[in-house]
Structure formats: structure tokens, C-alpha cells
Amino acid sequence: MEAQATIHAKRTRIMYYVLGFIVIGLGVNIMNASNLGVGAWDTVTINLRSFMNIVVGASWVTIGMMSFVVSILVMTMVILYRKDTRYLFMLIPIGLVFLSIDFWNLVIFKDRIAGVGFWTTSVMIGSATLWQYIFFIIGSFILPLGLTLVVKSAFPAFVFDEWMLMFMDIFHTRKITFVRLGIELLGLLIGTLFGYLTFFNTAGHLGSVNYGSLLFTIFFTSIMGLWFHLLKVQKHE
């Protein structure tokens, strides 16, 4: 009986883990479709993909590929600092994020969701349409939901979590909020750089970087806290 309960618990954790990554990929694509901004490090992967597609001419490069490359670079920094190859297990979540993002973008949305026609026919609210705000809000809640499901599974953490812990050790601080904010702002800075190089001179914007990116960075922790409460996620899980 106890063995059956253990097997059931493990299956449940695996379900949370896989479902979490599926939801994360959906959240990234829905936020990107709003054209109002995405998460800090998603601005890096999406604008870097555009840079490779438009400036370099590598049209085969996908958002998932760039997510994989950026995450591998971060993982390498963590491994070099920790001098511990066990962090190679982070390849599991890195690979799952890569597959999920490209699954939703290329298989489901056919890499064209950001250009759907109702943006131009919907009710305008300021400089954006009602549908854009709806997509941004939905994506802003779906993405943290996916992250919460992964945390609830208690399986390998994201590479950026380990990166944050690395910086906390380097700067001898326990102030998670400030370190995480610094990492997010770094992501926005890099994303803005690639957005500027790719789009600013020709289109006058910064690609996936928009005011929504900053708003999401500010409210991300609160939204995660809401999902932690609703899904009864405890620190020991």
C-alpha cells in the first residue's frame, strides 16, 4: 500500500513537472503575441532570435533555440563557479523549455500569432488594442502558473535560480529580492540592446521589449505568490 502511494506521488510530481513546462511555453508565446512586452530574459531570447533571423540572415533559428543557447551559457557559468558537474542535470529543464516554446510557436501557432489580423480591427485603448491587453494579462498569469507547477513538482530547478544563488554567494548576501531584480534588469538591458540593433533604425521600436516587460518584472513575484497560495505550494515541496 505504501509502495503504491509512493508511485502515485512520483507520477503526480512528474505530471506537475511536464505540465509546468507546457504551460510556460504557452505563456511565453501568448505574451509575445500581445506585442506589449514579455519577461526580462524572454526579451533576450526573442530579440536574439530576431537578430539572427534579420541581421545575420539565419532564418532557421527559433525562439526555443535561443532560449537553449542563453540557458546553456548561464549553466556553464554556474558549473565553472561551483566546480560541480551535477549541475549538468539542469539540461533537463533547459531542454524542456526549449521544446515547449517551439512546440507552441511553430506547431500550434505556426510562428504567426503575433501578426493575427484582429489587432487592427479591435477596440483601441490608448496605443494598443483590447485584444493585446487581454493576451498580455492572460500570458502574465499563465507563465508564472507554469513556473509554480514546476516548483511544486520539486524536480530540478531552473538554471536562473541557480544563477541567482551563485550571485548571492559571490556578493555574500541573503537578499534574494535585490539579486533577482538585478538579474531581471540585466536581462532587460541585453534584450533592449538586441532589440535596438535589430529594429530601432528600421521600425522605431525595440522588438519584444515594451512597457509590459517592466510591468511584468515588477509584478512577477506577486503573481507567483498568488499561484503558490492557490496551489498550496509549500517550501518543502
Secondary structure, 3 states (H helix, E strand, C coil): CHHHHHHHHHHHHHHHHHHHHHHHHHHHHHHHHHCCCCCHHHHHHHHHHHHHHHHHCCCCCCHHHHHHHHHHHHHHHHHHHHCCHHHHHHHHHHHHHHHHHHHHHHHHCCCCHHHCHHHCCCCEECCEEHHHHHHHHHHHHHHHHHHHHHHHHCCCCCHHHHHHHHHHHHCCCCCHHHHHHHHHHHHHHHHHHHHHHHHHHHHCCCCCCCHHHHHHHHHHHHHHHHHHHHCCCCCCC
